């Protein structure tokens, strides 16, 4: 059954599964604070679809591989936007609480990798082996500079705002959480690199 699946499909599925884990960790942390959050989880599933579990070759629609993966990206991004917005609105978790979850995930993801000698360009590529930015054909990232000391980029268009708009949320929270993940990842990489993002959306990975 996996004959039609390539490395890029497993790569995308890995990114989706990481974000499914983040969505679940948000709910688990909320349960620790509030107790019963079953209705929140259920509403997320009803609005955006449930999570895909198991080996890719066992769960994917082999007749529509591209469409199935895109649906899974939309599902998990929608549920994260909904969950973050509702937890903050109800005062269950602050955005700072949730940023800690993302930062810890980034840190844990880096610890198993040998990336201490990575250049800024390498680090950008590695980070987006984890972070979602649509499908490869979307080509969202625009490189602004690429030197030994710095790699900077910006998104030519935001693929995430629609998910947050649909739930009455603020896409700035998405960027804050992703920044926390990236900083956690780089800080635990042993590379000595640093990450920043300006108010106008220019991201940079630098030496020192």
C-alpha positions in Angstrom: 0.0 0.0 0.0 2.9 2.4 0.6 4.2 2.1 -3.0 2.8 5.4 -4.0 4.1 7.3 -0.9 7.4 9.1 -1.1 9.7 10.7 1.4 7.9 14.1 1.1 4.7 12.5 2.2 6.3 11.0 5.4 8.0 14.4 5.9 4.7 16.3 5.9 3.0 13.7 8.1 5.8 14.0 10.6 5.2 17.8 10.7 1.4 17.2 11.1 2.0 14.7 13.9 4.2 17.2 15.8 1.4 19.7 15.7 -1.1 17.1 16.7 1.1 16.5 19.8 1.1 20.2 20.5 -2.7 20.4 20.3 -3.0 17.5 22.7 -0.5 19.0 25.1 -2.5 22.2 25.2 -5.6 20.2 26.2 -3.7 18.1 28.8 -2.3 21.2 30.4 -5.8 22.8 30.4 -7.1 19.6 32.1 -4.5 19.9 34.8 -5.7 23.5 35.5 -9.5 23.1 35.0 -10.3 19.4 35.0 -12.9 18.4 32.5 -12.1 19.7 29.0 -13.9 17.0 27.0 -16.4 19.4 25.5 -13.6 21.6 24.2 -11.8 18.7 22.6 -15.1 17.5 21.1 -16.0 20.9 19.7 -12.6 21.1 18.1 -13.1 17.7 16.4 -16.6 18.6 15.3 -15.5 21.9 13.7 -12.1 20.8 12.2 -12.0 17.0 12.2 -10.3 14.6 14.5 -6.6 13.8 14.5 -5.0 11.2 12.3 -3.4 8.4 14.3 -1.2 5.5 13.2 1.3 4.8 10.4 0.8 7.0 7.4 0.4 4.1 5.0 -2.5 2.7 7.1 -4.5 5.9 7.5 -3.9 8.0 4.3 -6.4 8.1 1.4 -4.2 6.4 -1.3 -6.5 7.7 -4.0 -6.0 11.3 -2.9 -2.7 11.6 -1.2 -2.2 15.4 -1.7 -5.7 16.2 -0.7 -5.6 14.1 2.4 -2.4 15.6 3.7 -3.8 19.1 3.0 -7.0 18.3 4.9 -4.9 17.0 7.9 -2.9 20.3 7.9 -6.1 22.3 7.9 -7.6 20.1 10.6 -4.7 20.5 13.1 -4.1 24.2 12.4 -7.8 24.9 12.9 -7.9 22.9 16.2 -4.8 24.7 17.5 -6.2 28.1 16.7 -9.6 27.2 18.3 -8.0 25.6 21.4 -5.6 28.5 22.0 -8.3 31.1 21.5 -10.8 29.4 23.8 -8.3 28.6 26.5 -7.1 32.2 26.6 -10.7 33.6 26.4 -11.9 31.5 29.2 -8.9 32.3 31.4 -7.8 28.6 31.6 -4.3 29.2 30.2 -2.5 32.4 29.4 -0.7 32.8 26.1 2.5 32.7 28.2 1.5 29.3 29.6 1.0 28.0 26.1 4.2 29.5 24.9 6.0 27.4 27.5 4.5 24.3 26.0 5.7 25.2 22.5 9.1 26.2 23.8 9.5 22.8 25.6 8.5 21.0 22.4 11.1 22.9 20.4 13.7 22.1 23.0 12.8 18.4 23.1 12.9 18.2 19.3 16.4 19.6 19.2 17.9 17.4 21.9 17.9 14.2 19.8 19.6 15.9 16.8 23.3 16.5 16.1 23.0 20.1 14.9 25.5 22.0 17.0 27.6 22.8 13.9 24.6 24.1 11.8 24.9 27.2 9.8 22.1 29.8 9.9 20.9 28.4 6.5 21.0 24.8 7.8 19.1 25.7 10.9 16.3 27.4 8.9 15.9 24.2 6.8 15.9 22.0 9.9 13.3 24.1 11.7 11.0 23.9 8.8 11.3 20.1 8.8 9.1 20.5 11.9 7.1 23.7 11.4 4.0 23.8 9.2 3.9 26.3 6.3 1.3 24.8 4.0 2.2 22.3 1.3 5.6 22.4 -0.5 3.9 23.8 -3.6 2.8 26.9 -1.6 6.3 28.3 -1.6 5.6 30.7 1.2 9.0 31.6 2.5 10.9 34.5 0.8 14.7 34.6 1.5 16.0 38.1 2.3 19.6 37.4 3.2 21.9 34.4 3.3 25.4 34.8 4.6 27.7 33.0 6.9 26.5 35.2 9.8 22.8 35.4 9.1 19.8 33.9 7.3 16.7 36.1 7.2 13.3 35.5 5.6 9.7 36.5 5.6 6.4 34.9 4.5 5.2 36.2 1.2 1.7 35.5 2.4 0.2 34.2 5.7 -1.4 30.8 5.4 -2.5 30.8 9.0 -4.7 33.9 9.5 -7.8 32.3 8.0 -7.8 29.6 10.8 -7.6 32.2 13.5 -10.1 34.5 11.9 -12.6 31.6 11.7 -12.5 31.2 15.5 -12.4 34.9 16.4 -8.8 34.6 17.4 -5.6 36.7 16.9 -3.1 35.3 14.5 -0.4 37.2 16.4 -0.8 34.4 19.0 0.1 31.9 16.4 3.3 33.7 15.6 4.1 34.2 19.3 3.7 30.4 19.9 5.8 29.5 16.8 8.5 31.9 17.8 8.6 30.2 21.2 9.0 26.8 19.6 11.8 28.1 17.3 13.6 29.8 20.2 13.4 26.7 22.3 14.7 24.6 19.4 17.7 26.9 18.7 18.5 27.5 22.3 18.8 23.7 22.9 20.7 23.0 19.6 24.2 23.9 21.0 24.8 25.9 17.9 25.3 29.3 19.5 22.8 30.7 17.0 19.9 33.1 17.9 16.5 33.8 16.5 14.5 37.0 16.2 11.4 38.3 14.4 10.6 41.9 13.9 7.2 43.6 14.2 6.9 43.6 10.4 7.4 39.9 10.1 11.1 39.6 9.2 12.6 36.5 10.8 16.4 36.0 11.2 18.8 33.3 12.5 22.2 34.8 13.4 25.5 33.7 14.8 26.1 35.1 18.3 
